[in-house]
Amino acid sequence: MQIWVDADACPVAMREMIVRAAHRTQIQATFVANQFIRLPPSPYASARQVEKGFDVADNQIVADAEAGDLVITQDIPLADEVIEKGVTVINTRGELLTKENIRARLNIRDFMETMRSSGVHTGGPAPLGPQQKQAFANQLDKWLVKAQRFHAAQAKSSD
């Protein structure tokens, strides 16, 4: 079980939070981006730079993520693809994306894209505030507790 981060759009505050959590729990976090990503030093955090291009980082995450892993992304189509593989997905606002809510998110995304392409200015997302940062930290911690229990059970069964 490991953490995959769609790092191109991941805010620095969240990157730092993820690295601290990975280091504390000794769970690997891989940040995938098509540009250089600066990370705090930790043997449990690594950056993987992929070629520039549309969805190259997303495709790498889809290829590498496995059931039980965690993907952190704002990208709804990426979330949909990895959810189908049994991966847990949270966005940087702390929202858990699931089989039950991903279709609605895709529909909203497509609707907003249609509005933008027809010339309507839809604006961007609101800035991350303390509530969103706390919600993200809470969702990350929930997954980390599950991952640590899994690792403990694996270690116990191999004894």
PyRosetta script that sets phi, psi and omega in degrees:
from pyrosetta import init, pose_from_sequence

init()
pose = pose_from_sequence("MQIWVDADACPVAMREMIVRAAHRTQIQATFVANQFIRLPPSPYASARQVEKGFDVADNQIVADAEAGDLVITQDIPLADEVIEKGVTVINTRGELLTKENIRARLNIRDFMETMRSSGVHTGGPAPLGPQQKQAFANQLDKWLVKAQRFHAAQAKSSD")
pose.set_psi(1, 129.5)
pose.set_omega(1, 178.2)
pose.set_phi(2, -148.3)
pose.set_psi(2, 172.0)
pose.set_omega(2, -177.9)
pose.set_phi(3, -105.6)
pose.set_psi(3, 132.0)
pose.set_omega(3, 173.9)
pose.set_phi(4, -116.0)
pose.set_psi(4, 130.6)
pose.set_omega(4, -177.9)
pose.set_phi(5, -118.9)
pose.set_psi(5, 124.8)
pose.set_omega(5, 171.3)
pose.set_phi(6, -76.5)
pose.set_psi(6, 90.0)
pose.set_omega(6, -163.3)
pose.set_phi(7, -82.4)
pose.set_psi(7, -15.0)
pose.set_omega(7, -178.0)
pose.set_phi(8, -58.4)
pose.set_psi(8, -36.1)
pose.set_omega(8, -177.3)
pose.set_phi(9, -115.3)
pose.set_psi(9, 16.1)
pose.set_omega(9, -178.4)
pose.set_phi(10, -86.0)
pose.set_psi(10, 120.7)
pose.set_omega(10, 179.9)
pose.set_phi(11, -60.0)
pose.set_psi(11, 147.8)
pose.set_omega(11, -178.2)
pose.set_phi(12, -55.7)
pose.set_psi(12, -41.8)
pose.set_omega(12, -179.7)
pose.set_phi(13, -59.1)
pose.set_psi(13, -38.0)
pose.set_omega(13, 179.5)
pose.set_phi(14, -73.0)
pose.set_psi(14, -39.2)
pose.set_omega(14, 177.2)
pose.set_phi(15, -56.8)
pose.set_psi(15, -46.9)
pose.set_omega(15, -179.4)
pose.set_phi(16, -63.0)
pose.set_psi(16, -41.4)
pose.set_omega(16, 178.7)
pose.set_phi(17, -62.1)
pose.set_psi(17, -42.9)
pose.set_omega(17, -179.4)
pose.set_phi(18, -64.3)
pose.set_psi(18, -44.8)
pose.set_omega(18, -179.2)
pose.set_phi(19, -63.6)
pose.set_psi(19, -44.4)
pose.set_omega(19, 178.5)
pose.set_phi(20, -59.8)
pose.set_psi(20, -44.0)
pose.set_omega(20, -179.2)
pose.set_phi(21, -66.4)
pose.set_psi(21, -41.4)
pose.set_omega(21, 178.8)
pose.set_phi(22, -63.0)
pose.set_psi(22, -43.1)
pose.set_omega(22, -179.8)
pose.set_phi(23, -64.7)
pose.set_psi(23, -45.2)
pose.set_omega(23, -179.1)
pose.set_phi(24, -61.2)
pose.set_psi(24, -39.4)
pose.set_omega(24, -175.0)
pose.set_phi(25, -98.5)
pose.set_psi(25, -5.3)
pose.set_omega(25, -178.7)
pose.set_phi(26, 58.7)
pose.set_psi(26, 41.2)
pose.set_omega(26, 175.8)
pose.set_phi(27, -112.3)
pose.set_psi(27, 132.2)
pose.set_omega(27, -176.0)
pose.set_phi(28, -67.1)
pose.set_psi(28, 132.5)
pose.set_omega(28, 173.2)
pose.set_phi(29, -121.1)
pose.set_psi(29, 124.8)
pose.set_omega(29, 179.4)
pose.set_phi(30, -114.9)
pose.set_psi(30, 123.8)
pose.set_omega(30, -179.5)
pose.set_phi(31, -100.6)
pose.set_psi(31, 116.9)
pose.set_omega(31, -176.1)
pose.set_phi(32, -107.6)
pose.set_psi(32, 127.2)
pose.set_omega(32, -179.1)
pose.set_phi(33, -154.0)
pose.set_psi(33, 162.7)
pose.set_omega(33, 176.8)
pose.set_phi(34, -98.8)
pose.set_psi(34, 18.5)
pose.set_omega(34, 175.6)
pose.set_phi(35, -143.8)
pose.set_psi(35, 166.8)
pose.set_omega(35, 178.6)
pose.set_phi(36, -65.4)
pose.set_psi(36, 132.4)
pose.set_omega(36, 177.8)
pose.set_phi(37, -119.6)
pose.set_psi(37, 123.6)
pose.set_omega(37, 177.6)
pose.set_phi(38, -86.2)
pose.set_psi(38, 128.2)
pose.set_omega(38, 179.7)
pose.set_phi(39, -123.5)
pose.set_psi(39, 149.5)
pose.set_omega(39, 171.0)
pose.set_phi(40, -63.0)
pose.set_psi(40, 148.4)
pose.set_omega(40, -177.6)
pose.set_phi(41, -66.4)
pose.set_psi(41, 133.1)
pose.set_omega(41, 175.2)
pose.set_phi(42, -168.1)
pose.set_psi(42, 138.9)
pose.set_omega(42, 175.3)
pose.set_phi(43, -70.0)
pose.set_psi(43, -8.8)
pose.set_omega(43, -177.7)
pose.set_phi(44, -103.8)
pose.set_psi(44, 6.7)
pose.set_omega(44, 178.8)
pose.set_phi(45, -129.5)
pose.set_psi(45, 133.6)
pose.set_omega(45, 177.5)
pose.set_phi(46, -139.9)
pose.set_psi(46, 152.7)
pose.set_omega(46, 177.0)
pose.set_phi(47, -110.5)
pose.set_psi(47, 134.6)
pose.set_omega(47, 176.2)
pose.set_phi(48, -119.1)
pose.set_psi(48, 113.6)
pose.set_omega(48, 178.4)
pose.set_phi(49, -92.6)
pose.set_psi(49, 126.1)
pose.set_omega(49, 178.6)
pose.set_phi(50, -108.1)
pose.set_psi(50, 169.6)
pose.set_omega(50, 178.3)
pose.set_phi(51, -59.3)
pose.set_psi(51, 151.7)
pose.set_omega(51, 173.7)
pose.set_phi(52, -70.5)
pose.set_psi(52, 147.7)
pose.set_omega(52, 178.5)
pose.set_phi(53, 149.4)
pose.set_psi(53, 159.6)
pose.set_omega(53, -177.2)
pose.set_phi(54, -63.1)
pose.set_psi(54, 122.1)
pose.set_omega(54, 175.2)
pose.set_phi(55, 63.7)
pose.set_psi(55, 16.1)
pose.set_omega(55, -179.8)
pose.set_phi(56, -64.8)
pose.set_psi(56, -45.8)
pose.set_omega(56, 178.9)
pose.set_phi(57, -64.6)
pose.set_psi(57, -42.9)
pose.set_omega(57, 179.2)
pose.set_phi(58, -59.5)
pose.set_psi(58, -46.1)
pose.set_omega(58, -179.6)
pose.set_phi(59, -62.6)
pose.set_psi(59, -35.4)
pose.set_omega(59, 177.8)
pose.set_phi(60, -65.9)
pose.set_psi(60, -42.0)
pose.set_omega(60, 178.8)
pose.set_phi(61, -64.5)
pose.set_psi(61, -44.2)
pose.set_omega(61, 178.5)
pose.set_phi(62, -59.5)
pose.set_psi(62, -41.6)
pose.set_omega(62, -178.6)
pose.set_phi(63, -67.4)
pose.set_psi(63, -36.5)
pose.set_omega(63, -172.7)
pose.set_phi(64, -93.8)
pose.set_psi(64, -29.9)
pose.set_omega(64, -176.4)
pose.set_phi(65, -69.0)
pose.set_psi(65, 141.8)
pose.set_omega(65, -179.6)
pose.set_phi(66, -124.9)
pose.set_psi(66, 161.6)
pose.set_omega(66, 177.3)
pose.set_phi(67, -51.4)
pose.set_psi(67, 134.5)
pose.set_omega(67, -179.3)
pose.set_phi(68, 97.0)
pose.set_psi(68, -19.7)
pose.set_omega(68, 178.5)
pose.set_phi(69, -73.7)
pose.set_psi(69, 171.5)
pose.set_omega(69, 174.6)
pose.set_phi(70, -118.1)
pose.set_psi(70, 132.7)
pose.set_omega(70, 172.3)
pose.set_phi(71, -116.2)
pose.set_psi(71, 132.8)
pose.set_omega(71, 176.7)
pose.set_phi(72, -111.3)
pose.set_psi(72, 117.2)
pose.set_omega(72, -176.1)
pose.set_phi(73, -157.4)
pose.set_psi(73, 155.8)
pose.set_omega(73, 170.0)
pose.set_phi(74, -99.8)
pose.set_psi(74, -7.0)
pose.set_omega(74, -173.8)
pose.set_phi(75, -83.6)
pose.set_psi(75, 110.1)
pose.set_omega(75, -175.2)
pose.set_phi(76, -66.6)
pose.set_psi(76, -44.8)
pose.set_omega(76, 177.0)
pose.set_phi(77, -61.7)
pose.set_psi(77, -38.4)
pose.set_omega(77, 175.9)
pose.set_phi(78, -61.9)
pose.set_psi(78, -46.0)
pose.set_omega(78, 178.9)
pose.set_phi(79, -56.9)
pose.set_psi(79, -44.5)
pose.set_omega(79, -179.7)
pose.set_phi(80, -59.5)
pose.set_psi(80, -43.9)
pose.set_omega(80, -178.2)
pose.set_phi(81, -64.8)
pose.set_psi(81, -42.9)
pose.set_omega(81, -176.6)
pose.set_phi(82, -79.9)
pose.set_psi(82, -27.1)
pose.set_omega(82, 174.6)
pose.set_phi(83, -60.2)
pose.set_psi(83, -38.3)
pose.set_omega(83, 178.3)
pose.set_phi(84, -62.2)
pose.set_psi(84, -23.1)
pose.set_omega(84, 179.1)
pose.set_phi(85, -89.5)
pose.set_psi(85, 0.0)
pose.set_omega(85, -178.9)
pose.set_phi(86, 88.0)
pose.set_psi(86, 21.5)
pose.set_omega(86, 179.8)
pose.set_phi(87, -92.8)
pose.set_psi(87, 142.3)
pose.set_omega(87, 173.6)
pose.set_phi(88, -82.3)
pose.set_psi(88, 139.5)
pose.set_omega(88, -179.0)
pose.set_phi(89, -129.7)
pose.set_psi(89, 130.4)
pose.set_omega(89, 169.4)
pose.set_phi(90, -128.4)
pose.set_psi(90, 151.4)
pose.set_omega(90, 175.2)
pose.set_phi(91, -100.0)
pose.set_psi(91, 174.7)
pose.set_omega(91, -174.3)
pose.set_phi(92, -73.5)
pose.set_psi(92, -2.6)
pose.set_omega(92, 173.7)
pose.set_phi(93, -97.5)
pose.set_psi(93, 4.1)
pose.set_omega(93, 176.3)
pose.set_phi(94, 84.5)
pose.set_psi(94, 14.4)
pose.set_omega(94, 179.0)
pose.set_phi(95, -88.4)
pose.set_psi(95, 129.9)
pose.set_omega(95, 176.0)
pose.set_phi(96, -82.6)
pose.set_psi(96, 122.9)
pose.set_omega(96, 178.5)
pose.set_phi(97, -100.0)
pose.set_psi(97, 129.6)
pose.set_omega(97, -172.8)
pose.set_phi(98, -133.0)
pose.set_psi(98, 172.8)
pose.set_omega(98, 174.6)
pose.set_phi(99, -58.0)
pose.set_psi(99, -31.0)
pose.set_omega(99, -177.1)
pose.set_phi(100, -74.7)
pose.set_psi(100, -28.8)
pose.set_omega(100, -176.1)
pose.set_phi(101, -115.8)
pose.set_psi(101, -5.2)
pose.set_omega(101, -174.4)
pose.set_phi(102, -70.0)
pose.set_psi(102, -34.3)
pose.set_omega(102, 179.8)
pose.set_phi(103, -62.3)
pose.set_psi(103, -43.3)
pose.set_omega(103, 178.6)
pose.set_phi(104, -62.3)
pose.set_psi(104, -40.1)
pose.set_omega(104, 178.6)
pose.set_phi(105, -64.3)
pose.set_psi(105, -41.3)
pose.set_omega(105, 177.5)
pose.set_phi(106, -62.6)
pose.set_psi(106, -42.2)
pose.set_omega(106, 179.1)
pose.set_phi(107, -62.3)
pose.set_psi(107, -43.8)
pose.set_omega(107, 178.8)
pose.set_phi(108, -63.4)
pose.set_psi(108, -43.8)
pose.set_omega(108, 179.4)
pose.set_phi(109, -59.4)
pose.set_psi(109, -46.9)
pose.set_omega(109, -179.8)
pose.set_phi(110, -63.6)
pose.set_psi(110, -40.3)
pose.set_omega(110, 178.5)
pose.set_phi(111, -62.3)
pose.set_psi(111, -45.8)
pose.set_omega(111, -179.8)
pose.set_phi(112, -64.8)
pose.set_psi(112, -37.2)
pose.set_omega(112, 177.9)
pose.set_phi(113, -64.3)
pose.set_psi(113, -40.5)
pose.set_omega(113, 177.3)
pose.set_phi(114, -63.2)
pose.set_psi(114, -42.2)
pose.set_omega(114, 179.0)
pose.set_phi(115, -62.1)
pose.set_psi(115, -46.1)
pose.set_omega(115, -179.2)
pose.set_phi(116, -63.8)
pose.set_psi(116, -40.8)
pose.set_omega(116, -178.4)
pose.set_phi(117, -69.8)
pose.set_psi(117, -19.2)
pose.set_omega(117, 177.1)
pose.set_phi(118, -92.8)
pose.set_psi(118, 6.8)
pose.set_omega(118, 173.4)
pose.set_phi(119, 99.0)
pose.set_psi(119, -1.0)
pose.set_omega(119, 179.5)
pose.set_phi(120, -79.7)
pose.set_psi(120, 128.2)
pose.set_omega(120, 178.4)
pose.set_phi(121, -83.5)
pose.set_psi(121, 114.7)
pose.set_omega(121, -175.9)
pose.set_phi(122, -99.4)
pose.set_psi(122, -9.9)
pose.set_omega(122, -178.0)
pose.set_phi(123, 72.8)
pose.set_psi(123, 174.1)
pose.set_omega(123, 179.5)
pose.set_phi(124, -105.0)
pose.set_psi(124, -177.0)
pose.set_omega(124, 178.7)
pose.set_phi(125, -69.1)
pose.set_psi(125, 154.6)
pose.set_omega(125, 176.7)
pose.set_phi(126, -65.7)
pose.set_psi(126, 152.0)
pose.set_omega(126, 178.2)
pose.set_phi(127, -61.4)
pose.set_psi(127, 153.0)
pose.set_omega(127, 177.4)
pose.set_phi(128, -70.7)
pose.set_psi(128, 129.7)
pose.set_omega(128, 177.7)
pose.set_phi(129, -110.7)
pose.set_psi(129, -179.1)
pose.set_omega(129, -179.2)
pose.set_phi(130, -58.9)
pose.set_psi(130, -35.3)
pose.set_omega(130, -179.9)
pose.set_phi(131, -65.8)
pose.set_psi(131, -42.5)
pose.set_omega(131, 179.5)
pose.set_phi(132, -67.8)
pose.set_psi(132, -39.5)
pose.set_omega(132, 178.1)
pose.set_phi(133, -63.3)
pose.set_psi(133, -41.2)
pose.set_omega(133, 178.9)
pose.set_phi(134, -67.8)
pose.set_psi(134, -40.7)
pose.set_omega(134, 178.1)
pose.set_phi(135, -62.4)
pose.set_psi(135, -40.2)
pose.set_omega(135, 177.6)
pose.set_phi(136, -63.1)
pose.set_psi(136, -48.0)
pose.set_omega(136, 179.9)
pose.set_phi(137, -59.1)
pose.set_psi(137, -40.2)
pose.set_omega(137, 179.9)
pose.set_phi(138, -65.0)
pose.set_psi(138, -45.0)
pose.set_omega(138, 179.6)
pose.set_phi(139, -65.8)
pose.set_psi(139, -40.7)
pose.set_omega(139, 178.3)
pose.set_phi(140, -62.1)
pose.set_psi(140, -45.4)
pose.set_omega(140, 179.5)
pose.set_phi(141, -62.2)
pose.set_psi(141, -39.7)
pose.set_omega(141, 178.1)
pose.set_phi(142, -58.8)
pose.set_psi(142, -45.8)
pose.set_omega(142, -179.6)
pose.set_phi(143, -66.5)
pose.set_psi(143, -40.8)
pose.set_omega(143, -179.2)
pose.set_phi(144, -63.2)
pose.set_psi(144, -38.1)
pose.set_omega(144, 177.2)
pose.set_phi(145, -62.0)
pose.set_psi(145, -45.3)
pose.set_omega(145, 177.2)
pose.set_phi(146, -60.4)
pose.set_psi(146, -43.8)
pose.set_omega(146, -178.7)
pose.set_phi(147, -63.9)
pose.set_psi(147, -41.6)
pose.set_omega(147, 179.5)
pose.set_phi(148, -66.2)
pose.set_psi(148, -38.8)
pose.set_omega(148, 176.7)
pose.set_phi(149, -63.4)
pose.set_psi(149, -41.2)
pose.set_omega(149, 178.0)
pose.set_phi(150, -60.6)
pose.set_psi(150, -48.4)
pose.set_omega(150, 179.7)
pose.set_phi(151, -62.4)
pose.set_psi(151, -39.5)
pose.set_omega(151, 178.9)
pose.set_phi(152, -64.7)
pose.set_psi(152, -41.7)
pose.set_omega(152, 178.9)
pose.set_phi(153, -65.5)
pose.set_psi(153, -39.1)
pose.set_omega(153, 177.7)
pose.set_phi(154, -63.4)
pose.set_psi(154, -43.6)
pose.set_omega(154, -179.5)
pose.set_phi(155, -65.4)
pose.set_psi(155, -39.4)
pose.set_omega(155, -179.6)
pose.set_phi(156, -67.9)
pose.set_psi(156, -39.3)
pose.set_omega(156, -178.5)
pose.set_phi(157, -72.6)
pose.set_psi(157, -22.4)
pose.set_omega(157, 178.9)
pose.set_phi(158, -85.6)
pose.set_psi(158, -8.2)
pose.set_omega(158, 177.8)
pose.set_phi(159, -76.2)
pose.dump_pdb("model.pdb")
